[in-house]
Amino acid sequence: MEIISDLDQQILLFFNGYHTSFLDETMALITSKWIWIPFYLFLIELLFKRRSTKTAILTLIAVALAITLADQICASLIRPYVGRLRPCNPDNPIFSYITLVKNIHPGGYSWPSCHAANTFALATLLSCVMKSRKFTIFIFAWAIIVSISRLYVGVHYPTDLLCGAAIGSALGYLSLVIVNYLSIEIPKLYSAIRSRD
């Protein structure tokens, strides 16, 4: 565990220790939630173009379920229990080595990363639906870049991101399976109830 902890800190300091004005501006934008709204709208448009309306709607329901689960499980269940301080927390011994970018220093705990969980949940789910190698590379590259931005601004350790990505990927796939199952079983149940009437 000590070796993993040391490696965790070394990788964090490697990404957080290299700064330029351009990268500071770019990574601060990438790590922001709101900057990605046009990107999400593009993904929705692409989904409706490439898949049937029914599939697109079911996919959006699965996305909402996956991100809700990923965000709440990470933020509300796991983080308070584990209680790992963010690198940018002044109470963390590593804080004196961290460079804050654009004064980004969120509160709360760091393990696992909600950013990583949410982006990898979305990436996993959409890659399963789109079934395109190019799209899969594209969407996972986006999720990785968002995760790296969290290292650069000094708010997460690498293991926060890896665990968040694993949780998000699992929940993304699980949500898709659940929604697909319900889309088949609910009409069957409805038909059975109507036939009794």
KOLBALO-346131 format. One record per residue (C-alpha): x, y, z; residue in three letters; residue number from 1. Coordinates in pm, whole numbers, plus 50000, padded with zeros to 5 digits. Layout:
<recs>
- X_Y_Z_ALA_NUM
...
</recs>
This chain:
<recs>
- 50000_50000_50000_MET_1
- 50286_50238_50076_GLU_2
- 50435_50177_49731_ILE_3
- 50098_50246_49567_ILE_4
- 50055_50562_49776_SER_5
- 50402_50689_49679_ASP_6
- 50337_50616_49310_LEU_7
- 49999_50786_49340_ASP_8
- 50163_51103_49468_GLN_9
- 50448_51095_49215_GLN_10
- 50209_51068_48918_ILE_11
- 49991_51344_49061_LEU_12
- 50289_51577_49112_LEU_13
- 50416_51498_48761_PHE_14
- 50092_51617_48600_PHE_15
- 50031_51898_48849_ASN_16
- 50390_52019_48844_GLY_17
- 50412_52109_48476_TYR_18
- 50241_52439_48403_HIS_19
- 50209_52683_48116_THR_20
- 49958_52964_48074_SER_21
- 49802_52782_47778_PHE_22
- 49764_52454_47966_LEU_23
- 49628_52631_48275_ASP_24
- 49353_52792_48065_GLU_25
- 49284_52474_47868_THR_26
- 49273_52235_48165_MET_27
- 49057_52475_48368_ALA_28
- 48806_52472_48081_LEU_29
- 48823_52095_48034_ILE_30
- 48767_52026_48404_THR_31
- 48463_52255_48413_SER_32
- 48123_52082_48390_LYS_33
- 47936_52350_48199_TRP_34
- 48178_52382_47908_ILE_35
- 48068_52038_47786_TRP_36
- 47698_52121_47733_ILE_37
- 47742_52178_47355_PRO_38
- 47935_51848_47339_PHE_39
- 47649_51664_47512_TYR_40
- 47399_51820_47269_LEU_41
- 47618_51700_46982_PHE_42
- 47616_51346_47127_LEU_43
- 47236_51353_47156_ILE_44
- 47202_51470_46796_GLU_45
- 47444_51199_46679_LEU_46
- 47253_50935_46876_LEU_47
- 46922_51024_46710_PHE_48
- 47088_51030_46367_LYS_49
- 47259_50692_46400_ARG_50
- 46995_50501_46595_ARG_51
- 46615_50468_46592_SER_52
- 46410_50712_46799_THR_53
- 46315_50434_47042_LYS_54
- 46678_50326_47089_THR_55
- 46790_50688_47132_ALA_56
- 46526_50757_47398_ILE_57
- 46604_50436_47587_LEU_58
- 46975_50524_47570_THR_59
- 46911_50868_47720_LEU_60
- 46712_50708_48002_ILE_61
- 47001_50467_48063_ALA_62
- 47249_50759_48059_VAL_63
- 47042_50948_48319_ALA_64
- 47028_50636_48537_LEU_65
- 47400_50561_48499_ALA_66
- 47519_50913_48581_ILE_67
- 47278_50945_48874_THR_68
- 47397_50614_49018_LEU_69
- 47766_50689_48954_ALA_70
- 47748_51036_49103_ASP_71
- 47548_50939_49410_GLN_72
- 47734_50616_49488_ILE_73
- 48071_50791_49463_CYS_74
- 47982_51121_49633_ALA_75
- 47724_51016_49892_SER_76
- 47816_50658_49981_LEU_77
- 48185_50587_49919_ILE_78
- 48356_50923_49974_ARG_79
- 48224_50993_50327_PRO_80
- 48309_50637_50431_TYR_81
- 48667_50643_50293_VAL_82
- 48732_51008_50383_GLY_83
- 49039_51062_50163_ARG_84
- 49139_51429_50159_LEU_85
- 49182_51598_49822_ARG_86
- 49543_51688_49734_PRO_87
- 49434_52054_49724_CYS_88
- 49295_52039_50080_ASN_89
- 49511_52256_50312_PRO_90
- 49491_51981_50578_ASP_91
- 49657_51732_50342_ASN_92
- 50038_51704_50393_PRO_93
- 50088_51709_50015_ILE_94
- 49909_52045_49984_PHE_95
- 50233_52247_50000_SER_96
- 50352_52072_49681_TYR_97
- 50029_52130_49488_ILE_98
- 49990_52412_49236_THR_99
- 49634_52546_49233_LEU_100
- 49511_52630_48884_VAL_101
- 49269_52921_48849_LYS_102
- 49199_52885_49222_ASN_103
- 49020_52554_49162_ILE_104
- 49004_52375_49495_HIS_105
- 48670_52201_49558_PRO_106
- 48585_52082_49907_GLY_107
- 48490_51736_50021_GLY_108
- 48677_51413_49971_TYR_109
- 48851_51276_49663_SER_110
- 48815_50896_49641_TRP_111
- 48666_50800_49402_PRO_112
- 48642_51072_49138_SER_113
- 48287_51164_49033_CYS_114
- 48421_51327_48715_HIS_115
- 48585_50999_48614_ALA_116
- 48283_50792_48718_ALA_117
- 48039_51008_48522_ASN_118
- 48246_51043_48206_THR_119
- 48336_50673_48190_PHE_120
- 47974_50574_48259_ALA_121
- 47872_50784_47959_LEU_122
- 48159_50659_47744_ALA_123
- 48094_50292_47820_THR_124
- 47721_50316_47766_LEU_125
- 47741_50511_47439_LEU_126
- 48017_50290_47299_SER_127
- 47791_49986_47355_CYS_128
- 47501_50156_47176_VAL_129
- 47691_50316_46887_MET_130
- 47899_50004_46814_LYS_131
- 48162_50199_46621_SER_132
- 48535_50160_46675_ARG_133
- 48604_50522_46581_LYS_134
- 48334_50651_46814_PHE_135
- 48458_50428_47098_THR_136
- 48813_50564_47061_ILE_137
- 48676_50919_47042_PHE_138
- 48449_50897_47348_ILE_139
- 48703_50718_47569_PHE_140
- 48974_50965_47464_ALA_141
- 48742_51242_47585_TRP_142
- 48684_51063_47919_ALA_143
- 49061_51016_47966_ILE_144
- 49136_51382_47887_ILE_145
- 48873_51499_48138_VAL_146
- 49027_51269_48399_SER_147
- 49381_51393_48330_ILE_148
- 49258_51751_48373_SER_149
- 49168_51659_48732_ARG_150
- 49530_51559_48794_LEU_151
- 49661_51874_48631_TYR_152
- 49451_52105_48850_VAL_153
- 49550_51903_49159_GLY_154
- 49210_51793_49287_VAL_155
- 49248_51414_49249_HIS_156
- 49501_51135_49279_TYR_157
- 49544_50884_48993_PRO_158
- 49380_50605_49196_THR_159
- 49077_50831_49253_ASP_160
- 49039_50847_48876_LEU_161
- 49106_50478_48810_LEU_162
- 48851_50366_49069_CYS_163
- 48598_50625_48952_GLY_164
- 48646_50508_48592_ALA_165
- 48595_50143_48692_ALA_166
- 48280_50221_48893_ILE_167
- 48141_50442_48616_GLY_168
- 48211_50186_48343_SER_169
- 48039_49910_48541_ALA_170
- 47735_50129_48616_LEU_171
- 47715_50248_48256_GLY_172
- 47692_49891_48130_TYR_173
- 47458_49784_48411_LEU_174
- 47221_50076_48345_SER_175
- 47202_49985_47978_LEU_176
- 47119_49623_48066_VAL_177
- 46850_49733_48316_ILE_178
- 46680_49975_48076_VAL_179
- 46689_49725_47789_ASN_180
- 46539_49457_48015_TYR_181
- 46262_49687_48139_LEU_182
- 46182_49804_47785_SER_183
- 46106_49441_47697_ILE_184
- 45940_49325_48020_GLU_185
- 45718_49625_48097_ILE_186
- 45518_49598_47769_PRO_187
- 45480_49222_47835_LYS_188
- 45348_49293_48183_LEU_189
- 45114_49561_48050_TYR_190
- 44979_49322_47785_SER_191
- 44927_49051_48047_ALA_192
- 44732_49290_48270_ILE_193
- 44515_49408_47980_ARG_194
- 44441_49052_47872_SER_195
- 44306_48979_48222_ARG_196
- 44073_49276_48201_ASP_197
</recs>
